[in-house]
Amino acid sequence: MSQTIGYTLAALGPTIFGLIATHTNSIGWALLFLIILGFLMIILGFQAGRPGTID
């Protein structure tokens, strides 16, 4: 199940990037989108990797 979701999100990435670049006629906004996603992944990665147990 999680692999299916992961592959779906991975397939949507280039499509969204292309749509942003096409609609704005600039690659700058698409790169900003990637930078924001990168920071979001860093934050979520730290949250997921913090020590602790699930009760």
C-alpha positions as CSV (number, residue, x, y, z in Angstrom):
1,M,0.0,0.0,0.0
2,S,2.7,2.5,0.9
3,Q,4.8,1.6,-2.1
4,T,1.8,2.4,-4.4
5,I,1.3,5.8,-2.8
6,G,5.1,6.5,-3.0
7,Y,5.2,5.6,-6.7
8,T,2.1,7.7,-7.4
9,L,3.6,10.7,-5.6
10,A,6.9,10.2,-7.5
11,A,5.0,10.1,-10.8
12,L,3.1,13.3,-10.0
13,G,6.2,15.3,-9.2
14,P,7.5,15.9,-12.7
15,T,4.0,16.5,-14.0
16,I,3.3,19.2,-11.4
17,F,6.8,20.7,-12.1
18,G,6.0,20.9,-15.8
19,L,2.5,22.3,-15.2
20,I,3.9,25.1,-13.0
21,A,6.7,25.9,-15.5
22,T,4.2,25.9,-18.4
23,H,1.6,28.1,-16.7
24,T,4.0,30.7,-15.3
25,N,6.3,30.7,-18.4
26,S,9.2,30.5,-16.0
27,I,11.2,27.8,-14.3
28,G,11.8,29.9,-11.2
29,W,8.4,29.2,-9.7
30,A,8.8,25.5,-10.3
31,L,12.2,25.5,-8.6
32,L,10.7,27.4,-5.7
33,F,8.1,24.6,-5.5
34,L,10.9,22.1,-5.3
35,I,12.7,24.0,-2.6
36,I,9.6,24.3,-0.5
37,L,9.0,20.5,-0.9
38,G,12.6,19.9,0.2
39,F,12.2,21.9,3.4
40,L,8.9,20.1,4.1
41,M,10.6,16.7,3.7
42,I,13.4,17.8,6.0
43,I,10.9,18.9,8.7
44,L,8.8,15.7,8.4
45,G,11.9,13.5,8.3
46,F,13.1,14.9,11.6
47,Q,9.7,14.5,13.1
48,A,9.5,10.9,11.9
49,G,13.0,10.0,13.1
50,R,12.8,11.4,16.6
51,P,13.3,8.9,19.4
52,G,10.3,7.5,21.1
53,T,7.7,4.8,21.2
54,I,4.1,4.5,20.1
55,D,1.7,3.6,22.8
